[in-house]
């Protein structure tokens, strides 16, 4: 399943939305369906994520004019999920052998 990341401007702000369905058959609009909203984190509050959830939480389909879209990226899997998998586990110590003292 493809995941699309769409960068666009709306009301003088730049937004980035993720969705699993994208339709560009309309001559003047990019149609975004099945939005993937950012997950709420109880520890950290990201104002940009809150703004996206408030503005687009109830949206079933979003039609953006081509002029407002600056970039569309397509991924085979969600790119943000891969970042979490690759992150180093907390509390893990990484030691570089270059700084280990050699016995004399």
C-alpha angles and dihedrals in degrees: 000000000000123000118207125205111201121194114199144149124241128169091356092304131108116234135184118202131181123213140165096220129051128175121192099167093105111094096229107022143058109221116210119194134175097029120207106216122202114266118249114249114205092203103045125038116208111193092203092055091047090051091052092049092049095048101039108023097106097036117122097179131009123201113197124187112245090239092062095052114089102172140006119195124190122203131180090224134015106287093209092057090056091056091057092050093050096047116112113253114256115260093021114134118217114203124194112212090217091076098047112112114239118223114252 
